[in-house]
Amino acid sequence: GAILVIALSTMALSFFKIFVWILFPPPVILVSLLMLPLPMVIQNGLIRLCDALLFMRPHPGLKLTLFWMCLGTTIITLVACLQSVFERMEEYQAAKHSGGTRADALVKLLASERNAWIASCACASWIVLHRYRSLQKSYNILEARVTEESKKDK
């Protein structure tokens, strides 16, 4: 029984490491690049890069794009982290009321709260990336139209 618990906790820990190092940085980096005041040509290139990365289909038979797969994974991870927070909170309350050692339960509670915050920030960053990319794309199209119209008027 104890070996199974250790294996499951190690697997969960390694999944969260993978989550933090693979699913968290891309939207943060892409949003940061899109927010830089760069020339229109570079902004359009970054938007095309985002479109190519976010909306590629990993498999031809799959209808989901990479963006929706990543967002879905972050949402599922967030729900799992929140469930872990509630479970750890119950363990901490039980340890507090039973008069046992609360330090271990508190450490586990704080670690699961940290993971929930990281997962929520990752989820929010994917959503912000999608919204900001679409707004920047619309802005660039409208700005190009205005520039084109102003050149016609001259």
Stockholm file with secondary structure:
# STOCKHOLM 1.0

chainA/1-154         GAILVIALSTMALSFFKIFVWILFPPPVILVSLLMLPLPMVIQNGLIRLCDALLFMRPHPGLKLTLFWMCLGTTIITLVACLQSVFERMEEYQAAKHSGGTRADALVKLLASERNAWIASCACASWIVLHRYRSLQKSYNILEARVTEESKKDK
#=GR chainA/1-154 SS CHHHHHHHHHHHHHHHHHIIIIISHHHHHHHHHHHSCCCHHHHHHHHHHHHHHHTCCSSTTCCCCHHHHHHHHHHHHHHHHHHHHHHHHHHHHHHHHHTSCCHHHHHHHHHHHHHHHHHHHHHHHHHHHHHHHHHHHHHHHHHHHHHHHHHHHC
#=GC SS_cons         CHHHHHHHHHHHHHHHHHIIIIISHHHHHHHHHHHSCCCHHHHHHHHHHHHHHHTCCSSTTCCCCHHHHHHHHHHHHHHHHHHHHHHHHHHHHHHHHHTSCCHHHHHHHHHHHHHHHHHHHHHHHHHHHHHHHHHHHHHHHHHHHHHHHHHHHC
//
